[in-house]
Amino acid sequence: MSCIVQSAPPKIDGRDWTDADRDGFAESVISQIAQYSPGFRDRIVHMVRTPREIEAEVGLTEGNLFQGELTFDQLTRMGYAQ
């Protein structure tokens, strides 16, 4: 199973993620999943890549898997001449 939490901000209160932030975020996500999936926690093999780690490891700006985000107005104009 792969869980991607796309709402993780690139910064927390204007600062970079710390290991403590990452660990607290992981615990929150794991606890919520474990409520519905008994034994989930015991089956974890690898986990948690925050925006900080994703950017450092693979160079994605702010750890954004989509290399930036499109806003609704950008999506509605795609392919149309103005």
Buried (B, 14 or more C-beta within 10 A) or exposed (E): EEEEEEEBEBEBEEEEBEEEBBEEBBEEBBEEBBEEEEEBEEEEEEEBBBBBBBBEEEEBEBBBEEEEEEEEEEEEEEEEEE
